[in-house]
Amino acid sequence: MSAKNNKVKNFIDFRELINSSETIKSEFLNDPITFLEQTIEQPPMQDKSVFLKIVYIVGISLLLCIIVSAVISLWFPIIEYTNIKNELIQEKREIDSFFVMIASASIGALAGLLVPTPKQ
C-alpha cells in the first residue's frame, strides 16, 4: 500500500493513514517532505480550476443580467395601463433593481477575483 494512492484532506485522515501500515509509516519516517507532498491534497483556494469555475459563474451571471435587462428595455419599452379614472397611461419601463444589483455585484466580484493578491 503506497501513500501515492491515498490523498488526505485533514490531520485525522493523515494520522489514520500513517497508523494503517508499517510500510507507510516507514515511508513517512524516511522522507517526510516527499511523503507529505504525495499524500496531502492541494487546498481548493490554490487550485486554478476552482478559481476559473468561480470566474465563469460570476461572468455568466453578469452577461445574463445584461442580456435580460436589454431584452426587457428593447422589447417591452412601454407599459400601458388604465388608472382609476379609466385613462390610458403609458410609462417607460425601467430595468428592475434586481438586475442592476446582481450585475454590479458581479462586476465587483470579478474585479476582486482578477486583481492579483499582494505578495507578503
Secondary structure, 3 states (H helix, E strand, C coil): CCHHHCCECCHHHHHHHHHHCHHHHHHHHHCHHHHHHHHECCCHHHCHHHHHHHHHHHHHHHHHHHHHHHHHHHHCCEEEEECCCCCEEEEECCCCHHHHHHHHHHHHHHHHHHCCCCCC
